[in-house]
Amino acid sequence: MNDPLITTVEGLPQPLAAFVSPEEKKYIEEIKRRGGLPFAVTQHFASLARPLKDDPIRRQFFPDPAEALPDSFGLDDPLGEHLYNAAPRLVHQYKDRALLLACGACFGYCRYCFRRMWLAGGLPFINTDDESAKLRPAELRSAILRPAILPPILAYLCSHPEINEILVSGGDPLTAGNDRLGKLFAALRRARPAILLRVCTRAPVTNPARLCEETIAMFRQYRPLRVVIHLNHPRELSVPCRERLAACAASGIPVLVQTVLLRGINDDPAVLAELIENCLDLKLIPYYLFQLDLAPGTRHFRVPLEQGLAVYRDLEKMFGRPGAAAGFGPGPDLDRKLPVYAVDLPGGGGKIRLHDGVIAGRRTTAAGQVYLLRDSNGKLWEYPEN
């Protein structure tokens, strides 16, 4: 099940290693020296890339010197999750569901990651006052939260019956073995027997063998459970990935798909349509298409909002509009074909669905030009034009 991580240029497949520019090598050395989101990729995911600078797979995992460019809109905690810290590693922003940041390890590092400051070890994981919640290098290797952190999490869930779903995320929870992951699920089940588990992972894409029959059987044991995978491009659906996702869906475990809109990778209706069609063929459920969160070092991936809206209008012509409530809350429409286009409003405003009517105006700020986005309560939030 293990796919050892490549962490050096020399470890890449030879065609990719030979293609790395001197500027890119220099930047990787700078990351090692000054800190930052490390360079790491599985052998499987690296094998899907082509030796081209603009290859959509390569760009997702290979460090780009553009990450070091200043971004006046960059936020260390783009979603404002620290504002909703309910217990160490537990975020309770929405009434009926909570987010458990179960680990700080991944099967490689996506260069557009909105939690890059935490995964790089530069910030407390969530709770800035509680030493037990801080991310440490040893914890990155252990790949699951320490047992000592569980009691306050379970106590909170027991005292808040309005929470009927918990998102198990990180990092990637599947970096932990099935035994440790099963113990976590069992503890959550004991605290709240009927709670819906939503397991958020990129493992089927980056390390397909991790979604083995044993893992799928464990998922079935702890139903109600859904798997949420992160897919950005049709080429990520390799043969092993397709086989494992199809097996999971066939076992009765719903598999939901989240995609991030990324400049030069999938900001093309034809690319997204192909991805959606492939997912539907595999009985996967299109769930969210996310506008990029404002993490530092990711500006070169950001698609202008009006361009994103134009792309989504083209998708609506092909697939139809999703239902009014689709994508929000614990019960998404499992039969719809088009993901919800959404953004997490910077600074803790929560998710809103993006459409032409959500832009309430523009404003010039010290950081630059911004859109004013209106949430469901009429409050205005800023999101950069570029």
Residue pairs with C-beta under 8 A, 6 or more apart in sequence:
1 207
1 209
1 210
1 212
2 207
3 42
3 43
3 44
3 107
3 206
3 207
3 209
3 210
4 42
4 43
5 40
5 41
5 42
5 107
5 108
6 12
6 40
6 41
6 42
6 43
6 46
7 38
7 39
7 40
8 39
9 17
9 20
9 25
9 28
10 17
11 17
12 20
12 41
12 46
13 46
13 47
15 50
15 51
16 46
16 49
16 51
16 58
18 51
19 51
19 52
19 53
20 62
21 53
23 65
24 62
24 63
24 64
24 65
26 65
27 63
27 64
27 65
27 67
27 68
28 39
28 63
30 36
30 68
31 37
31 38
31 39
31 63
32 38
35 120
35 121
35 122
36 67
36 116
36 120
36 122
36 297
37 63
37 67
37 109
37 111
37 113
37 116
37 119
37 120
37 297
38 109
38 120
39 61
39 62
39 63
39 109
40 61
40 106
40 108
40 109
41 61
41 62
41 108
41 109
41 206
42 107
42 108
42 206
42 207
44 206
44 207
44 208
44 209
44 238
44 240
45 57
45 61
45 107
45 108
45 205
45 206
45 207
46 61
48 57
48 235
48 236
48 238
49 55
49 57
49 58
49 61
49 62
50 57
50 58
51 58
52 58
53 59
54 264
56 232
56 233
56 235
56 264
56 265
56 266
56 271
57 233
57 235
57 236
59 111
59 262
59 264
59 265
60 110
60 111
60 112
60 232
60 233
60 262
60 265
61 108
61 109
61 110
61 111
62 111
63 111
64 111
64 300
66 299
66 300
67 111
67 297
67 298
67 300
68 297
69 297
69 299
69 300
71 294
71 296
71 297
71 298
71 299
72 366
72 367
72 368
73 294
73 299
73 346
73 367
73 368
73 384
74 294
74 295
74 296
74 297
74 298
74 299
75 294
75 295
75 296
75 346
75 347
76 117
76 122
76 123
76 295
76 296
77 117
77 123
78 114
78 293
78 294
78 295
78 344
78 346
78 347
79 114
79 293
79 344
79 346
79 348
80 346
80 347
80 348
80 349
81 91
81 93
81 99
81 126
81 348
82 126
82 127
82 128
83 93
83 348
84 91
84 92
84 93
84 348
85 91
85 126
85 127
86 92
86 98
86 156
87 127
87 152
87 153
87 155
87 156
88 125
88 126
88 127
88 130
88 132
88 133
88 149
88 152
88 153
89 100
89 101
89 102
89 125
89 126
89 127
89 133
89 145
89 149
89 153
90 98
90 99
90 100
90 101
90 126
90 152
90 153
90 156
91 98
91 99
91 100
91 101
91 126
92 98
92 99
92 156
92 160
92 163
93 99
93 348
93 350
94 329
94 350
95 162
95 163
96 162
96 163
96 164
96 165
96 329
96 330
97 163
97 164
97 165
97 166
97 167
97 198
97 329
97 330
98 156
98 157
98 160
98 163
98 165
98 166
98 167
99 166
99 167
99 169
100 153
100 166
100 167
100 168
100 169
100 188
101 125
101 126
101 145
101 169
101 170
101 171
102 144
102 145
102 168
102 169
102 170
102 171
102 173
102 176
102 184
103 139
103 142
103 143
103 144
103 145
103 170
103 171
103 172
103 173
103 175
103 176
104 118
104 119
104 125
104 135
104 139
104 140
104 143
104 170
104 171
105 140
105 141
105 142
105 143
105 170
105 171
105 172
105 175
105 176
106 119
106 170
106 171
106 172
106 175
106 202
107 172
107 174
107 175
107 202
107 203
107 206
107 207
107 210
108 206
109 116
109 119
110 202
111 297
111 298
111 301
112 260
112 262
112 292
112 295
112 298
112 301
113 119
113 295
113 298
114 293
114 294
114 295
114 298
115 171
115 295
116 295
116 296
116 297
116 298
117 123
117 295
117 296
118 124
118 125
118 135
119 135
119 140
119 171
121 135
121 136
121 137
121 140
123 135
124 133
124 134
124 135
125 133
125 134
125 135
126 133
127 133
132 146
132 148
132 149
133 149
139 145
139 146
143 171
143 175
143 176
143 180
144 173
144 175
144 176
144 180
144 181
144 184
145 184
150 184
150 187
154 187
154 188
154 190
154 191
157 163
157 166
157 188
157 191
157 192
157 195
158 191
158 192
163 192
163 195
164 194
164 195
164 196
164 330
165 195
165 196
165 197
165 198
165 330
166 188
166 192
166 195
166 196
166 197
166 198
167 198
167 200
167 228
168 184
168 185
168 188
168 197
168 198
168 199
168 200
169 200
170 200
172 200
172 201
172 202
172 203
173 181
173 184
173 199
173 200
173 201
174 181
174 199
174 201
174 203
174 207
174 210
174 211
174 215
175 203
176 184
178 214
178 215
178 218
181 218
182 218
182 221
182 222
185 197
185 218
185 221
185 222
185 225
186 222
188 195
188 197
189 195
189 222
194 224
196 224
196 225
196 226
196 330
197 222
197 224
197 225
197 226
198 225
198 226
198 227
198 228
198 256
198 330
199 219
199 225
199 226
199 227
199 228
200 228
200 230
201 227
201 228
201 229
201 230
202 229
202 230
203 210
203 211
204 210
204 211
204 229
204 241
204 244
204 245
204 248
205 229
205 230
205 231
205 236
205 237
205 241
208 238
208 240
208 241
208 243
208 244
209 240
209 244
211 244
211 245
211 247
211 248
212 244
213 247
216 247
216 248
216 251
216 253
217 251
219 225
219 227
219 248
219 251
219 253
220 251
220 252
220 253
223 252
223 253
225 253
226 253
226 254
226 255
226 256
227 248
227 253
227 254
227 255
227 256
228 255
228 256
228 257
228 258
228 287
229 245
229 255
229 256
229 257
229 258
229 284
230 257
230 258
230 259
230 260
231 237
231 257
231 258
231 259
231 275
231 279
232 259
232 260
232 262
232 265
232 266
232 275
233 265
233 266
233 271
233 275
234 271
234 274
234 275
234 278
237 245
237 275
237 278
237 279
237 282
242 282
245 255
245 282
245 284
246 282
246 283
248 255
249 255
249 282
249 283
249 284
250 283
254 285
254 334
255 283
255 284
255 285
256 284
256 285
256 287
256 332
257 279
257 284
257 285
257 286
257 287
257 339
258 287
258 288
258 290
258 339
259 266
259 272
259 275
259 288
259 289
259 290
259 339
260 289
260 290
260 292
261 267
261 289
261 290
261 291
261 292
261 303
261 308
261 311
261 341
262 292
262 301
262 303
263 300
263 301
263 302
263 303
264 301
265 301
266 272
266 275
267 303
267 307
267 308
267 311
268 311
269 311
269 314
269 315
269 318
272 289
272 311
272 315
273 315
273 318
273 319
276 286
276 315
276 319
276 337
276 338
276 339
279 285
279 286
280 286
280 337
285 332
285 334
285 336
286 336
286 337
286 338
286 339
287 327
287 332
287 339
287 340
288 327
288 339
288 340
288 342
289 312
289 339
289 340
289 341
289 342
290 342
290 343
290 344
291 303
291 305
291 308
291 341
291 342
291 343
291 354
291 383
292 298
292 301
292 302
292 303
293 343
293 344
293 346
294 346
294 383
294 384
302 384
302 386
303 311
304 385
304 386
305 354
305 359
305 371
305 383
305 385
306 359
308 341
308 354
309 341
309 354
309 355
309 356
312 341
312 354
315 338
316 338
319 337
319 338
320 337
320 338
321 338
322 333
322 336
322 337
322 338
322 339
322 340
323 333
323 336
325 333
326 332
326 333
326 336
326 340
327 339
327 340
327 342
327 353
328 340
328 351
328 353
340 353
341 353
341 354
341 355
342 351
342 352
342 353
342 354
343 351
343 352
343 354
343 373
343 383
344 350
344 351
345 351
345 352
345 373
345 375
345 381
345 383
346 381
346 382
346 383
347 381
349 375
349 379
349 381
350 375
352 358
352 373
352 375
352 376
358 373
358 374
359 371
359 372
359 373
359 374
360 372
360 373
360 374
360 380
361 371
361 372
361 380
362 369
362 370
362 371
362 372
362 385
363 369
363 370
363 372
363 382
364 370
365 382
367 384
368 384
368 385
368 386
369 384
369 385
369 386
370 382
370 383
370 384
370 385
371 382
371 383
371 384
371 385
372 380
372 381
372 382
373 380
373 381
373 382
373 383
374 380
374 381
375 381
